[in-house]
Amino acid sequence: MGGKAKGLRTAGGVLLLSALLGACGGSRGETDDFPADFAKRSDVEKVAFVMEKVGPDSVARFICDAASGRLDGVRIDSLNQATLYAYDHYKEQDLQTFHVTYEDYSAALPLDYKMRLYKKGGECDPDAMGYQLGLEYISSISDGSKTPAQVDDELQAFRRACDESPEDSLTYKRFMTGLKVALEAEGEARVPHEIYKKYTQQ
C-alpha cells in the first residue's frame, strides 16, 4: 500500500477495491468495489472480505494500514482480532507469507503510524513504547538508507503525532532517549555520521 494508501479517494463512503489493490501490490482475484456497508462491518468481516480478494501479503499490508490510520474511510480498531482471524485461516505458505509481510511492513512504517499500530495492538507497555520505538529506529534508518533530511522530516511528523494526545506527551522524549542509546551502542557503524552526531548530542 505504501504512500499511495493515504490518498485513496472515497465515493459515498466506499473505497474502490481496485484502487486498494493497485496500491497494495501482490493482488489476486477480482477487483470489484468494496460493498457499500464495508466501513460498518466488523474488523473480522473486513479482513475476511479482503482475504477473498487478494493474497496474504496484501492482506497483511491492508491490516497494518487500516489499523494505523493510513486508509481514508476504512479503519480497523481491534487489531488483535483482525490479525488472529488471518492467522487462524491461513495455512502453510500463505500463513508464512502473511506473517513475514506483516512483520516487515509494520516495522517499516513511518514512526507516527507505527506508534498508532503499536497502541492498537497493545504490543508494549505505553510507558515503554517510546523507548522501544527509539531503540528500533536505528534499524529503520539503516535498512531504509535514510538521509539526514528524511530522518528529520520523519521525526518532525512523529513529534506532531505525539503532541496530539496528552497520553503521548512523554513518548517523544522517551523515543529520543532510546534512539540515543541505540546510536551510542552501534550507530556509527550503521548510520551516516551526520545523523549519529546530531541525535547523540540532543
C-alpha positions as CSV (number, residue, x, y, z in Angstrom):
1,M,0.0,0.0,0.0
2,G,2.7,2.5,1.0
3,G,2.3,6.2,0.5
4,K,-0.5,5.9,-2.1
5,A,-2.8,4.5,0.6
6,K,-3.5,7.8,2.4
7,G,-4.5,9.4,-0.8
8,L,-7.2,6.9,-1.8
9,R,-10.4,8.8,-2.5
10,T,-13.9,7.7,-1.4
11,A,-17.2,8.0,-3.2
12,G,-20.2,8.0,-0.9
13,G,-18.0,6.4,1.8
14,V,-17.0,3.5,-0.5
15,L,-13.3,2.9,-1.4
16,L,-12.6,1.3,-4.7
17,L,-11.1,-2.1,-4.1
18,S,-9.3,-1.8,-7.4
19,A,-7.5,1.3,-6.1
20,L,-6.7,-0.5,-2.9
21,L,-5.3,-3.5,-4.8
22,G,-3.2,-1.2,-7.1
23,A,-1.7,0.4,-4.0
24,C,-1.1,-2.9,-2.2
25,G,0.6,-4.8,-5.0
26,G,0.7,-8.6,-5.0
27,S,-3.1,-8.8,-5.5
28,R,-5.0,-11.7,-6.9
29,G,-8.6,-12.3,-7.8
30,E,-11.4,-9.9,-8.7
31,T,-11.2,-6.1,-8.3
32,D,-14.8,-5.3,-7.6
33,D,-15.7,-2.3,-5.4
34,F,-16.0,-2.6,-1.7
35,P,-19.5,-3.3,-0.6
36,A,-21.4,-0.1,0.4
37,D,-21.6,-1.2,4.0
38,F,-17.9,-2.1,4.2
39,A,-16.9,0.6,6.7
40,K,-19.7,-0.5,9.0
41,R,-18.6,-4.2,9.1
42,S,-16.7,-5.6,12.0
43,D,-12.9,-5.8,11.7
44,V,-13.0,-9.5,11.3
45,E,-15.6,-9.2,8.5
46,K,-13.4,-6.6,6.7
47,V,-10.4,-8.9,6.9
48,A,-12.4,-11.9,5.7
49,F,-13.7,-9.9,2.7
50,V,-10.2,-8.7,1.7
51,M,-8.8,-12.2,2.2
52,E,-11.2,-13.4,-0.5
53,K,-9.9,-10.8,-3.0
54,V,-6.2,-10.6,-2.6
55,G,-3.1,-12.5,-1.5
56,P,-1.8,-12.8,2.1
57,D,0.9,-10.2,1.5
58,S,-1.7,-7.6,0.5
59,V,-3.9,-8.6,3.4
60,A,-1.0,-8.0,5.9
61,R,-0.5,-4.5,4.4
62,F,-4.2,-3.8,4.5
63,I,-4.4,-4.6,8.2
64,C,-1.4,-2.5,9.0
65,D,-2.6,0.5,7.0
66,A,-6.2,0.3,8.2
67,A,-5.2,-0.1,11.9
68,S,-2.6,2.7,11.8
69,G,-4.8,5.2,10.0
70,R,-3.3,5.2,6.6
71,L,-6.5,4.4,4.8
72,D,-9.2,7.1,4.4
73,G,-12.6,5.7,5.1
74,V,-11.5,2.2,6.4
75,R,-10.5,1.5,10.0
76,I,-9.5,-1.5,12.0
77,D,-9.9,-0.9,15.7
78,S,-9.5,-4.4,17.1
79,L,-6.0,-5.2,15.7
80,N,-5.6,-8.4,17.7
81,Q,-8.9,-9.8,16.4
82,A,-8.1,-8.9,12.8
83,T,-4.6,-10.5,12.8
84,L,-5.8,-13.5,14.8
85,Y,-8.5,-14.2,12.1
86,A,-5.9,-14.2,9.4
87,Y,-3.6,-16.5,11.4
88,D,-6.4,-18.9,12.1
89,H,-7.5,-19.1,8.4
90,Y,-4.2,-19.1,6.5
91,K,-2.3,-22.4,6.1
92,E,1.3,-23.3,5.3
93,Q,2.9,-21.0,2.7
94,D,0.1,-18.4,2.9
95,L,0.5,-18.2,6.6
96,Q,4.2,-17.7,6.3
97,T,3.8,-15.0,3.7
98,F,1.3,-13.2,5.8
99,H,3.5,-13.4,8.9
100,V,6.7,-12.2,7.2
101,T,4.9,-9.4,5.3
102,Y,3.1,-8.2,8.4
103,E,6.4,-8.1,10.4
104,D,8.4,-6.4,7.7
105,Y,5.7,-3.9,6.7
106,S,4.8,-2.9,10.2
107,A,8.5,-2.4,11.1
108,A,9.0,-0.2,8.1
109,L,6.0,2.1,8.8
110,P,6.8,5.8,9.4
111,L,7.1,6.4,13.1
112,D,3.8,8.2,13.6
113,Y,1.8,5.3,12.0
114,K,4.0,2.7,13.7
115,M,3.1,4.3,17.1
116,R,-0.6,4.1,16.3
117,L,-0.3,0.5,15.3
118,Y,1.6,-0.4,18.5
119,K,-1.1,1.3,20.5
120,K,-3.9,-0.6,18.7
121,G,-2.1,-3.9,19.2
122,G,-1.1,-3.3,22.8
123,E,2.3,-4.7,21.9
124,C,4.2,-3.0,24.6
125,D,3.6,-1.0,27.8
126,P,2.5,2.5,26.9
127,D,5.2,3.9,29.2
128,A,7.9,1.8,27.4
129,M,6.6,2.4,23.9
130,G,8.7,5.5,23.2
131,Y,11.9,3.8,24.3
132,Q,11.1,0.7,22.2
133,L,10.4,2.8,19.1
134,G,13.7,4.7,19.7
135,L,15.7,1.5,20.0
136,E,14.2,0.1,16.9
137,Y,14.5,3.2,14.8
138,I,18.2,2.7,14.1
139,S,17.3,-0.3,12.0
140,S,14.7,1.7,10.1
141,I,17.4,4.3,9.3
142,S,19.9,1.7,8.2
143,D,17.7,-0.7,6.3
144,G,15.9,2.2,4.5
145,S,19.2,4.0,3.8
146,K,17.5,7.2,5.1
147,T,19.2,10.5,4.6
148,P,19.5,13.1,7.4
149,A,16.7,15.1,5.7
150,Q,14.4,12.1,5.7
151,V,15.1,11.4,9.3
152,D,14.4,15.0,10.3
153,D,11.1,15.0,8.4
154,E,10.0,11.7,9.9
155,L,10.9,12.8,13.5
156,Q,9.0,16.1,13.0
157,A,5.9,14.2,11.9
158,F,6.3,11.8,14.8
159,R,6.6,14.7,17.3
160,R,3.4,16.2,15.9
161,A,1.6,12.9,16.4
162,C,2.9,12.7,19.9
163,D,1.7,16.2,20.7
164,E,-1.8,15.4,19.5
165,S,-2.6,13.3,22.6
166,P,-1.9,14.1,26.3
167,E,-1.2,10.4,26.9
168,D,1.7,10.6,24.4
169,S,3.2,13.7,25.8
170,L,6.3,11.9,27.1
171,T,6.6,9.4,24.2
172,Y,8.7,11.6,22.0
173,K,11.2,12.3,24.9
174,R,11.4,8.6,25.6
175,F,11.9,7.9,21.9
176,M,14.8,10.3,21.7
177,T,16.4,8.6,24.8
178,G,16.0,5.2,23.2
179,L,17.4,6.4,19.9
180,K,20.4,7.9,21.6
181,V,21.1,4.7,23.4
182,A,20.9,2.7,20.2
183,L,23.1,5.1,18.3
184,E,25.8,5.2,21.0
185,A,25.8,1.4,21.1
186,E,26.2,0.8,17.3
187,G,25.2,3.9,15.4
188,E,28.5,4.9,13.8
189,A,28.7,1.6,12.0
190,R,25.1,1.7,10.7
191,V,24.0,5.3,10.0
192,P,25.5,8.4,8.4
193,H,27.9,10.3,10.6
194,E,25.7,13.4,10.4
195,I,22.7,11.5,11.8
196,Y,24.8,10.0,14.5
197,K,26.3,13.3,15.6
198,K,23.1,15.2,15.6
199,Y,21.0,12.7,17.6
200,T,23.6,11.7,20.1
201,Q,24.1,15.3,21.1
202,Q,20.5,16.1,21.8
